[in-house]
Amino acid sequence: MPLISIPAAEAIARLDSFDTLIDARSESEYAEDRVPGAVNWPSLNDEERKRIGTEYKQVSPFAARKRGAALVARNVAAHIEREVMDKPKDWQPLVYCWRGGQRSGALAVVLNQIGFRVHVLEGGYREYRRAVMADLEQLPQRFGYRVVCGKTGSGKSRLLKALHEHGHQVLDLETLANHRGSVLGLVPGSPQPTQKQFDSRVWDALRRFDPQRIVWVESESKKVGELRVPEALMERMRSAPCLRVELPLEARVQLLMEDYDFFVKDVPAFCERLNALRALRGNETINGWQEAAHAGRIEEVVRELLVKHYDPTYLQSMQRNFAGFEAAQAIAADDGSHATWSRVAQTL
Protein backbone atom coordinates (compact mmCIF):
# COMPACT_ATOMS: atom_id res chain seq x y z
CA MET A 1 0.00 0.00 0.00
CA PRO A 2 1.58 3.33 -1.04
CA LEU A 3 2.01 6.23 1.34
CA ILE A 4 -0.50 9.02 0.71
CA SER A 5 0.96 12.51 0.54
CA ILE A 6 -1.67 15.15 1.30
CA PRO A 7 -1.25 18.92 0.68
CA ALA A 8 -1.55 21.13 3.75
CA ALA A 9 -4.63 23.04 2.52
CA GLU A 10 -6.48 19.77 1.99
CA ALA A 11 -5.24 18.35 5.29
CA ILE A 12 -6.52 21.26 7.40
CA ALA A 13 -9.87 21.07 5.62
CA ARG A 14 -10.33 17.45 6.68
CA LEU A 15 -8.40 17.12 9.95
CA ASP A 16 -11.31 15.42 11.67
CA SER A 17 -11.30 12.57 9.14
CA PHE A 18 -8.04 11.15 10.51
CA ASP A 19 -8.06 8.82 13.48
CA THR A 20 -4.79 10.17 14.94
CA LEU A 21 -2.61 13.17 14.13
CA ILE A 22 1.02 12.30 14.82
CA ASP A 23 3.73 14.92 15.27
CA ALA A 24 7.12 13.25 14.75
CA ARG A 25 9.14 16.33 15.76
CA SER A 26 10.97 16.77 19.04
CA GLU A 27 9.17 17.73 22.25
CA SER A 28 10.29 21.38 22.14
CA GLU A 29 9.08 21.81 18.55
CA TYR A 30 5.77 20.24 19.55
CA ALA A 31 5.49 22.54 22.57
CA GLU A 32 5.96 25.66 20.44
CA ASP A 33 3.00 24.74 18.22
CA ARG A 34 1.39 21.75 16.58
CA VAL A 35 -1.59 20.73 14.53
CA PRO A 36 -4.56 20.93 16.95
CA GLY A 37 -5.19 17.57 18.57
CA ALA A 38 -1.85 16.07 17.50
CA VAL A 39 0.05 13.67 19.74
CA ASN A 40 3.83 13.75 19.98
CA TRP A 41 5.79 10.69 18.83
CA PRO A 42 9.31 12.10 18.39
CA SER A 43 11.52 10.32 15.89
CA LEU A 44 14.36 12.13 17.65
CA ASN A 45 13.96 13.92 20.97
CA ASP A 46 15.65 17.22 21.78
CA GLU A 47 18.76 15.67 23.30
CA GLU A 48 19.14 13.20 20.42
CA ARG A 49 18.77 15.95 17.82
CA LYS A 50 21.47 17.95 19.58
CA ARG A 51 23.82 14.94 19.64
CA ILE A 52 23.26 14.18 15.97
CA GLY A 53 23.76 17.81 15.02
CA THR A 54 27.06 17.92 16.89
CA GLU A 55 28.25 14.70 15.23
CA TYR A 56 27.18 16.04 11.82
CA LYS A 57 29.42 19.10 12.26
CA GLN A 58 32.34 17.62 14.20
CA VAL A 59 32.65 14.13 12.67
CA SER A 60 30.82 13.77 9.35
CA PRO A 61 27.31 13.86 7.86
CA PHE A 62 27.58 10.14 7.04
CA ALA A 63 28.44 9.19 10.62
CA ALA A 64 25.60 11.38 11.90
CA ARG A 65 23.09 9.76 9.55
CA LYS A 66 24.08 6.29 10.74
CA ARG A 67 23.74 7.32 14.36
CA GLY A 68 20.46 9.06 13.64
CA ALA A 69 19.06 6.05 11.84
CA ALA A 70 19.75 3.82 14.84
CA LEU A 71 18.08 6.27 17.21
CA VAL A 72 15.06 6.79 14.95
CA ALA A 73 14.63 3.02 14.53
CA ARG A 74 14.61 2.49 18.30
CA ASN A 75 12.18 5.38 18.86
CA VAL A 76 9.80 4.22 16.14
CA ALA A 77 9.82 0.72 17.60
CA ALA A 78 9.01 2.12 21.04
CA HIS A 79 6.12 4.19 19.65
CA ILE A 80 4.66 1.16 17.91
CA GLU A 81 4.94 -1.04 20.99
CA ARG A 82 3.41 1.64 23.20
CA GLU A 83 0.74 3.14 20.94
CA VAL A 84 -0.05 0.95 17.95
CA MET A 85 -0.64 -2.59 19.20
CA ASP A 86 -4.31 -1.91 19.95
CA LYS A 87 -5.03 -0.09 16.68
CA PRO A 88 -7.50 -1.79 14.27
CA LYS A 89 -6.60 -2.46 10.65
CA ASP A 90 -8.71 0.46 9.41
CA TRP A 91 -6.88 3.01 11.63
CA GLN A 92 -5.84 6.00 9.50
CA PRO A 93 -3.19 8.36 10.91
CA LEU A 94 -1.82 11.62 9.55
CA VAL A 95 1.93 11.92 10.19
CA TYR A 96 4.07 15.04 9.91
CA CYS A 97 7.41 16.54 10.96
CA TRP A 98 9.00 19.93 10.18
CA ARG A 99 9.10 19.63 6.39
CA GLY A 100 7.46 16.28 5.74
CA GLY A 101 10.80 14.56 5.28
CA GLN A 102 12.92 12.01 7.06
CA ARG A 103 11.48 12.08 10.57
CA SER A 104 7.86 11.62 9.57
CA GLY A 105 8.87 9.42 6.64
CA ALA A 106 10.62 6.88 8.84
CA LEU A 107 7.57 6.44 11.05
CA ALA A 108 5.12 6.51 8.13
CA VAL A 109 6.99 3.82 6.19
CA VAL A 110 6.90 1.39 9.11
CA LEU A 111 3.20 2.05 9.80
CA ASN A 112 2.49 1.61 6.10
CA GLN A 113 4.37 -1.69 6.00
CA ILE A 114 2.22 -2.94 8.86
CA GLY A 115 -0.80 -2.35 6.65
CA PHE A 116 -2.28 0.93 7.87
CA ARG A 117 -3.54 3.58 5.46
CA VAL A 118 -1.01 6.30 6.30
CA HIS A 119 -1.22 9.93 5.19
CA VAL A 120 1.85 12.18 5.30
CA LEU A 121 1.40 15.94 5.53
CA GLU A 122 3.08 17.38 2.45
CA GLY A 123 5.62 19.98 3.52
CA GLY A 124 5.14 19.11 7.19
CA TYR A 125 4.41 21.61 9.94
CA ARG A 126 5.94 24.43 7.88
CA GLU A 127 3.23 24.11 5.21
CA TYR A 128 0.54 23.58 7.84
CA ARG A 129 1.52 26.91 9.39
CA ARG A 130 1.37 28.68 6.03
CA ALA A 131 -2.03 27.17 5.28
CA VAL A 132 -3.44 28.20 8.67
CA MET A 133 -2.19 31.78 8.34
CA ALA A 134 -3.72 32.01 4.87
CA ASP A 135 -7.00 30.59 6.21
CA LEU A 136 -7.03 33.12 9.07
CA GLU A 137 -7.21 35.88 6.47
CA GLN A 138 -10.47 34.45 5.12
CA LEU A 139 -12.08 32.32 7.83
CA PRO A 140 -13.18 35.18 10.16
CA GLN A 141 -15.18 36.70 7.28
CA ARG A 142 -17.61 33.77 7.28
CA PHE A 143 -19.22 34.62 10.61
CA GLY A 144 -21.41 37.25 12.18
CA TYR A 145 -20.21 38.43 15.58
CA ARG A 146 -21.76 39.95 18.69
CA VAL A 147 -19.25 41.76 20.87
CA VAL A 148 -19.64 41.77 24.66
CA CYS A 149 -18.47 45.14 26.00
CA GLY A 150 -18.23 46.44 29.55
CA LYS A 151 -15.87 48.08 32.00
CA THR A 152 -13.16 46.05 33.69
CA GLY A 153 -14.73 43.71 36.24
CA SER A 154 -18.23 43.93 34.79
CA GLY A 155 -18.42 40.18 34.15
CA LYS A 156 -17.78 39.91 30.40
CA SER A 157 -15.84 36.65 30.69
CA ARG A 158 -18.45 35.17 33.03
CA LEU A 159 -21.20 36.03 30.57
CA LEU A 160 -19.27 34.37 27.75
CA LYS A 161 -18.91 31.25 29.87
CA ALA A 162 -22.64 31.24 30.60
CA LEU A 163 -23.44 31.73 26.91
CA HIS A 164 -21.26 28.74 26.07
CA GLU A 165 -23.01 26.65 28.72
CA HIS A 166 -26.33 27.55 27.11
CA GLY A 167 -25.21 26.35 23.70
CA HIS A 168 -24.11 29.61 22.08
CA GLN A 169 -21.02 29.82 19.89
CA VAL A 170 -18.34 31.60 21.92
CA LEU A 171 -14.84 32.62 20.88
CA ASP A 172 -13.06 33.13 24.21
CA LEU A 173 -9.81 34.82 23.17
CA GLU A 174 -8.62 35.30 26.75
CA THR A 175 -8.88 31.59 27.49
CA LEU A 176 -7.11 30.74 24.22
CA ALA A 177 -4.37 33.25 25.10
CA ASN A 178 -4.23 32.22 28.79
CA HIS A 179 -4.47 35.87 29.81
CA ARG A 180 -7.10 38.09 31.45
CA GLY A 181 -6.57 40.88 28.94
CA SER A 182 -5.18 43.66 31.16
CA VAL A 183 -1.89 44.76 32.72
CA LEU A 184 -2.67 42.43 35.62
CA GLY A 185 -3.98 39.70 33.34
CA LEU A 186 -1.10 37.22 33.26
CA VAL A 187 -1.78 34.32 35.63
CA PRO A 188 1.33 33.77 37.82
CA GLY A 189 3.12 30.54 36.99
CA SER A 190 1.00 29.96 33.89
CA PRO A 191 2.68 31.44 30.80
CA GLN A 192 0.90 32.37 27.61
CA PRO A 193 1.21 30.08 24.60
CA THR A 194 3.49 31.10 21.75
CA GLN A 195 2.07 33.33 19.04
CA LYS A 196 2.07 30.36 16.66
CA GLN A 197 0.11 28.23 19.09
CA PHE A 198 -2.36 31.05 19.76
CA ASP A 199 -2.94 31.38 16.01
CA SER A 200 -3.58 27.64 15.82
CA ARG A 201 -6.01 27.78 18.74
CA VAL A 202 -7.98 30.66 17.22
CA TRP A 203 -8.07 28.93 13.83
CA ASP A 204 -9.17 25.64 15.40
CA ALA A 205 -11.99 27.36 17.31
CA LEU A 206 -13.24 29.26 14.26
CA ARG A 207 -13.22 26.26 11.94
CA ARG A 208 -15.66 24.44 14.21
CA PHE A 209 -18.31 27.19 14.20
CA ASP A 210 -21.52 27.21 12.16
CA PRO A 211 -21.55 30.24 9.82
CA GLN A 212 -25.33 30.39 10.17
CA ARG A 213 -25.10 31.21 13.89
CA ILE A 214 -23.76 34.23 15.77
CA VAL A 215 -20.31 34.04 17.37
CA TRP A 216 -20.03 35.81 20.73
CA VAL A 217 -16.69 37.43 21.56
CA GLU A 218 -15.32 39.90 24.11
CA SER A 219 -14.24 43.43 23.15
CA GLU A 220 -10.52 42.75 23.17
CA SER A 221 -7.76 45.05 22.01
CA LYS A 222 -5.40 44.04 19.21
CA LYS A 223 -3.24 42.17 21.70
CA VAL A 224 -4.24 39.85 24.52
CA GLY A 225 -1.23 40.07 26.78
CA GLU A 226 1.71 39.63 24.41
CA LEU A 227 -0.28 37.87 21.69
CA ARG A 228 -1.69 39.49 18.55
CA VAL A 229 -5.27 38.79 17.54
CA PRO A 230 -5.46 37.92 13.80
CA GLU A 231 -6.05 41.14 11.88
CA ALA A 232 -8.98 39.88 9.82
CA LEU A 233 -10.76 38.75 12.99
CA MET A 234 -10.06 42.08 14.69
CA GLU A 235 -11.59 43.99 11.77
CA ARG A 236 -14.76 41.87 11.89
CA MET A 237 -15.07 42.29 15.67
CA ARG A 238 -14.70 46.06 15.54
CA SER A 239 -17.47 46.44 12.97
CA ALA A 240 -19.90 44.07 14.74
CA PRO A 241 -22.97 44.91 16.89
CA CYS A 242 -22.22 45.22 20.62
CA LEU A 243 -23.82 44.22 23.90
CA ARG A 244 -22.85 46.32 26.95
CA VAL A 245 -22.88 44.69 30.37
CA GLU A 246 -23.19 46.95 33.41
CA LEU A 247 -22.41 46.09 37.01
CA PRO A 248 -22.26 48.38 40.08
CA LEU A 249 -18.78 49.43 41.19
CA GLU A 250 -18.81 47.42 44.44
CA ALA A 251 -19.95 44.30 42.58
CA ARG A 252 -17.11 44.79 40.09
CA VAL A 253 -14.61 45.05 42.96
CA GLN A 254 -15.89 41.79 44.46
CA LEU A 255 -15.80 40.05 41.09
CA LEU A 256 -12.17 41.03 40.57
CA MET A 257 -11.27 39.95 44.11
CA GLU A 258 -12.65 36.52 43.21
CA ASP A 259 -11.19 36.26 39.71
CA TYR A 260 -7.75 37.51 40.79
CA ASP A 261 -7.64 35.69 44.10
CA PHE A 262 -4.06 34.59 43.36
CA PHE A 263 -3.02 38.22 43.79
CA VAL A 264 -5.00 38.48 47.01
CA LYS A 265 -3.02 35.49 48.30
CA ASP A 266 0.32 36.68 46.90
CA VAL A 267 0.62 40.38 47.69
CA PRO A 268 4.31 40.68 46.60
CA ALA A 269 3.37 39.37 43.13
CA PHE A 270 0.48 41.84 42.97
CA CYS A 271 2.75 44.73 43.93
CA GLU A 272 5.36 43.68 41.40
CA ARG A 273 2.73 43.70 38.65
CA LEU A 274 1.62 47.21 39.68
CA ASN A 275 5.08 48.47 38.70
CA ALA A 276 4.02 48.17 35.06
CA LEU A 277 1.70 51.15 35.63
CA ARG A 278 4.35 53.58 36.89
CA ALA A 279 4.78 55.31 33.54
CA LEU A 280 1.04 55.94 33.34
CA ARG A 281 0.13 56.66 36.96
CA GLY A 282 3.35 57.95 38.47
CA ASN A 283 5.55 56.73 41.31
CA GLU A 284 3.52 58.41 44.06
CA THR A 285 0.29 56.65 43.11
CA ILE A 286 1.92 53.25 42.58
CA ASN A 287 3.87 53.48 45.84
CA GLY A 288 0.63 54.34 47.65
CA TRP A 289 -1.16 51.36 46.15
CA GLN A 290 1.70 49.02 47.05
CA GLU A 291 1.76 50.28 50.64
CA ALA A 292 -2.01 49.79 50.93
CA ALA A 293 -1.73 46.27 49.51
CA HIS A 294 1.01 45.32 51.97
CA ALA A 295 -1.19 46.70 54.75
CA GLY A 296 -3.97 44.28 53.73
CA ARG A 297 -6.14 46.86 51.94
CA ILE A 298 -6.18 45.11 48.55
CA GLU A 299 -9.91 45.73 48.07
CA GLU A 300 -9.23 49.45 48.39
CA VAL A 301 -6.47 49.21 45.77
CA VAL A 302 -8.72 47.31 43.37
CA ARG A 303 -11.40 49.98 43.73
CA GLU A 304 -8.91 52.74 42.98
CA LEU A 305 -7.49 50.81 40.03
CA LEU A 306 -10.96 50.74 38.53
CA VAL A 307 -11.87 54.35 39.25
CA LYS A 308 -8.50 55.98 38.52
CA HIS A 309 -6.92 53.70 35.91
CA TYR A 310 -9.30 51.47 33.98
CA ASP A 311 -12.55 53.44 33.85
CA PRO A 312 -11.25 56.85 32.66
CA THR A 313 -10.01 55.50 29.32
CA TYR A 314 -12.70 52.86 28.80
CA LEU A 315 -15.40 54.93 27.12
CA GLN A 316 -12.98 56.73 24.83
CA SER A 317 -11.34 53.48 23.77
CA MET A 318 -14.64 51.74 23.03
CA GLN A 319 -16.02 54.65 21.04
CA ARG A 320 -12.82 54.81 19.01
CA ASN A 321 -12.46 51.10 18.28
CA PHE A 322 -15.94 49.51 18.17
CA ALA A 323 -18.40 50.93 15.67
CA GLY A 324 -21.40 49.31 17.36
CA PHE A 325 -20.68 50.55 20.88
CA GLU A 326 -22.89 53.65 20.85
CA ALA A 327 -25.93 51.61 19.80
CA ALA A 328 -25.11 48.69 22.12
CA GLN A 329 -27.90 46.94 23.97
CA ALA A 330 -27.35 47.46 27.71
CA ILE A 331 -27.65 44.55 30.12
CA ALA A 332 -27.61 45.55 33.81
CA ALA A 333 -26.95 43.07 36.60
CA ASP A 334 -26.81 43.44 40.37
CA ASP A 335 -23.97 41.00 40.95
CA GLY A 336 -21.45 38.89 39.06
CA SER A 337 -22.66 35.48 40.22
CA HIS A 338 -22.93 32.48 37.92
CA ALA A 339 -26.69 32.38 38.47
CA THR A 340 -27.04 35.99 37.34
CA TRP A 341 -25.12 35.52 34.11
CA SER A 342 -26.86 32.23 33.45
CA ARG A 343 -30.19 34.05 33.54
CA VAL A 344 -28.83 36.73 31.22
CA ALA A 345 -27.55 34.08 28.81
CA GLN A 346 -31.00 32.50 28.72
CA THR A 347 -32.59 35.80 27.71
CA LEU A 348 -30.09 36.16 24.88
C-alpha positions in Angstrom: 0.0 0.0 0.0 1.6 3.3 -1.0 2.0 6.2 1.3 -0.5 9.0 0.7 1.0 12.5 0.5 -1.7 15.2 1.3 -1.3 18.9 0.7 -1.6 21.1 3.8 -4.6 23.0 2.5 -6.5 19.8 2.0 -5.2 18.3 5.3 -6.5 21.3 7.4 -9.9 21.1 5.6 -10.3 17.4 6.7 -8.4 17.1 9.9 -11.3 15.4 11.7 -11.3 12.6 9.1 -8.0 11.1 10.5 -8.1 8.8 13.5 -4.8 10.2 14.9 -2.6 13.2 14.1 1.0 12.3 14.8 3.7 14.9 15.3 7.1 13.3 14.8 9.1 16.3 15.8 11.0 16.8 19.0 9.2 17.7 22.3 10.3 21.4 22.1 9.1 21.8 18.5 5.8 20.2 19.5 5.5 22.5 22.6 6.0 25.7 20.4 3.0 24.7 18.2 1.4 21.7 16.6 -1.6 20.7 14.5 -4.6 20.9 17.0 -5.2 17.6 18.6 -1.9 16.1 17.5 0.1 13.7 19.7 3.8 13.7 20.0 5.8 10.7 18.8 9.3 12.1 18.4 11.5 10.3 15.9 14.4 12.1 17.7 14.0 13.9 21.0 15.7 17.2 21.8 18.8 15.7 23.3 19.1 13.2 20.4 18.8 16.0 17.8 21.5 18.0 19.6 23.8 14.9 19.6 23.3 14.2 16.0 23.8 17.8 15.0 27.1 17.9 16.9 28.3 14.7 15.2 27.2 16.0 11.8 29.4 19.1 12.3 32.3 17.6 14.2 32.6 14.1 12.7 30.8 13.8 9.4 27.3 13.9 7.9 27.6 10.1 7.0 28.4 9.2 10.6 25.6 11.4 11.9 23.1 9.8 9.5 24.1 6.3 10.7 23.7 7.3 14.4 20.5 9.1 13.6 19.1 6.1 11.8 19.7 3.8 14.8 18.1 6.3 17.2 15.1 6.8 14.9 14.6 3.0 14.5 14.6 2.5 18.3 12.2 5.4 18.9 9.8 4.2 16.1 9.8 0.7 17.6 9.0 2.1 21.0 6.1 4.2 19.7 4.7 1.2 17.9 4.9 -1.0 21.0 3.4 1.6 23.2 0.7 3.1 20.9 -0.1 0.9 17.9 -0.6 -2.6 19.2 -4.3 -1.9 19.9 -5.0 -0.1 16.7 -7.5 -1.8 14.3 -6.6 -2.5 10.6 -8.7 0.5 9.4 -6.9 3.0 11.6 -5.8 6.0 9.5 -3.2 8.4 10.9 -1.8 11.6 9.5 1.9 11.9 10.2 4.1 15.0 9.9 7.4 16.5 11.0 9.0 19.9 10.2 9.1 19.6 6.4 7.5 16.3 5.7 10.8 14.6 5.3 12.9 12.0 7.1 11.5 12.1 10.6 7.9 11.6 9.6 8.9 9.4 6.6 10.6 6.9 8.8 7.6 6.4 11.1 5.1 6.5 8.1 7.0 3.8 6.2 6.9 1.4 9.1 3.2 2.1 9.8 2.5 1.6 6.1 4.4 -1.7 6.0 2.2 -2.9 8.9 -0.8 -2.3 6.6 -2.3 0.9 7.9 -3.5 3.6 5.5 -1.0 6.3 6.3 -1.2 9.9 5.2 1.9 12.2 5.3 1.4 15.9 5.5 3.1 17.4 2.5 5.6 20.0 3.5 5.1 19.1 7.2 4.4 21.6 9.9 5.9 24.4 7.9 3.2 24.1 5.2 0.5 23.6 7.8 1.5 26.9 9.4 1.4 28.7 6.0 -2.0 27.2 5.3 -3.4 28.2 8.7 -2.2 31.8 8.3 -3.7 32.0 4.9 -7.0 30.6 6.2 -7.0 33.1 9.1 -7.2 35.9 6.5 -10.5 34.4 5.1 -12.1 32.3 7.8 -13.2 35.2 10.2 -15.2 36.7 7.3 -17.6 33.8 7.3 -19.2 34.6 10.6 -21.4 37.2 12.2 -20.2 38.4 15.6 -21.8 39.9 18.7 -19.3 41.8 20.9 -19.6 41.8 24.7 -18.5 45.1 26.0 -18.2 46.4 29.5 -15.9 48.1 32.0 -13.2 46.0 33.7 -14.7 43.7 36.2 -18.2 43.9 34.8 -18.4 40.2 34.1 -17.8 39.9 30.4 -15.8 36.7 30.7 -18.4 35.2 33.0 -21.2 36.0 30.6 -19.3 34.4 27.8 -18.9 31.3 29.9 -22.6 31.2 30.6 -23.4 31.7 26.9 -21.3 28.7 26.1 -23.0 26.7 28.7 -26.3 27.5 27.1 -25.2 26.4 23.7 -24.1 29.6 22.1 -21.0 29.8 19.9 -18.3 31.6 21.9 -14.8 32.6 20.9 -13.1 33.1 24.2 -9.8 34.8 23.2 -8.6 35.3 26.8 -8.9 31.6 27.5 -7.1 30.7 24.2 -4.4 33.3 25.1 -4.2 32.2 28.8 -4.5 35.9 29.8 -7.1 38.1 31.5 -6.6 40.9 28.9 -5.2 43.7 31.2 -1.9 44.8 32.7 -2.7 42.4 35.6 -4.0 39.7 33.3 -1.1 37.2 33.3 -1.8 34.3 35.6 1.3 33.8 37.8 3.1 30.5 37.0 1.0 30.0 33.9 2.7 31.4 30.8 0.9 32.4 27.6 1.2 30.1 24.6 3.5 31.1 21.8 2.1 33.3 19.0 2.1 30.4 16.7 0.1 28.2 19.1 -2.4 31.1 19.8 -2.9 31.4 16.0 -3.6 27.6 15.8 -6.0 27.8 18.7 -8.0 30.7 17.2 -8.1 28.9 13.8 -9.2 25.6 15.4 -12.0 27.4 17.3 -13.2 29.3 14.3 -13.2 26.3 11.9 -15.7 24.4 14.2 -18.3 27.2 14.2 -21.5 27.2 12.2 -21.6 30.2 9.8 -25.3 30.4 10.2 -25.1 31.2 13.9 -23.8 34.2 15.8 -20.3 34.0 17.4 -20.0 35.8 20.7 -16.7 37.4 21.6 -15.3 39.9 24.1 -14.2 43.4 23.2 -10.5 42.7 23.2 -7.8 45.1 22.0 -5.4 44.0 19.2 -3.2 42.2 21.7 -4.2 39.9 24.5 -1.2 40.1 26.8 1.7 39.6 24.4 -0.3 37.9 21.7 -1.7 39.5 18.6 -5.3 38.8 17.5 -5.5 37.9 13.8 -6.0 41.1 11.9 -9.0 39.9 9.8 -10.8 38.8 13.0 -10.1 42.1 14.7 -11.6 44.0 11.8 -14.8 41.9 11.9 -15.1 42.3 15.7 -14.7 46.1 15.5 -17.5 46.4 13.0 -19.9 44.1 14.7 -23.0 44.9 16.9 -22.2 45.2 20.6 -23.8 44.2 23.9 -22.8 46.3 26.9 -22.9 44.7 30.4 -23.2 46.9 33.4 -22.4 46.1 37.0 -22.3 48.4 40.1 -18.8 49.4 41.2 -18.8 47.4 44.4 -20.0 44.3 42.6 -17.1 44.8 40.1 -14.6 45.0 43.0 -15.9 41.8 44.5 -15.8 40.1 41.1 -12.2 41.0 40.6 -11.3 39.9 44.1 -12.7 36.5 43.2 -11.2 36.3 39.7 -7.8 37.5 40.8 -7.6 35.7 44.1 -4.1 34.6 43.4 -3.0 38.2 43.8 -5.0 38.5 47.0 -3.0 35.5 48.3 0.3 36.7 46.9 0.6 40.4 47.7 4.3 40.7 46.6 3.4 39.4 43.1 0.5 41.8 43.0 2.8 44.7 43.9 5.4 43.7 41.4 2.7 43.7 38.7 1.6 47.2 39.7 5.1 48.5 38.7 4.0 48.2 35.1 1.7 51.1 35.6 4.4 53.6 36.9 4.8 55.3 33.5 1.0 55.9 33.3 0.1 56.7 37.0 3.4 58.0 38.5 5.5 56.7 41.3 3.5 58.4 44.1 0.3 56.7 43.1 1.9 53.2 42.6 3.9 53.5 45.8 0.6 54.3 47.6 -1.2 51.4 46.2 1.7 49.0 47.0 1.8 50.3 50.6 -2.0 49.8 50.9 -1.7 46.3 49.5 1.0 45.3 52.0 -1.2 46.7 54.8 -4.0 44.3 53.7 -6.1 46.9 51.9 -6.2 45.1 48.6 -9.9 45.7 48.1 -9.2 49.5 48.4 -6.5 49.2 45.8 -8.7 47.3 43.4 -11.4 50.0 43.7 -8.9 52.7 43.0 -7.5 50.8 40.0 -11.0 50.7 38.5 -11.9 54.4 39.3 -8.5 56.0 38.5 -6.9 53.7 35.9 -9.3 51.5 34.0 -12.5 53.4 33.9 -11.3 56.9 32.7 -10.0 55.5 29.3 -12.7 52.9 28.8 -15.4 54.9 27.1 -13.0 56.7 24.8 -11.3 53.5 23.8 -14.6 51.7 23.0 -16.0 54.7 21.0 -12.8 54.8 19.0 -12.5 51.1 18.3 -15.9 49.5 18.2 -18.4 50.9 15.7 -21.4 49.3 17.4 -20.7 50.5 20.9 -22.9 53.7 20.9 -25.9 51.6 19.8 -25.1 48.7 22.1 -27.9 46.9 24.0 -27.3 47.5 27.7 -27.6 44.5 30.1 -27.6 45.6 33.8 -26.9 43.1 36.6 -26.8 43.4 40.4 -24.0 41.0 41.0 -21.5 38.9 39.1 -22.7 35.5 40.2 -22.9 32.5 37.9 -26.7 32.4 38.5 -27.0 36.0 37.3 -25.1 35.5 34.1 -26.9 32.2 33.5 -30.2 34.1 33.5 -28.8 36.7 31.2 -27.6 34.1 28.8 -31.0 32.5 28.7 -32.6 35.8 27.7 -30.1 36.2 24.9 
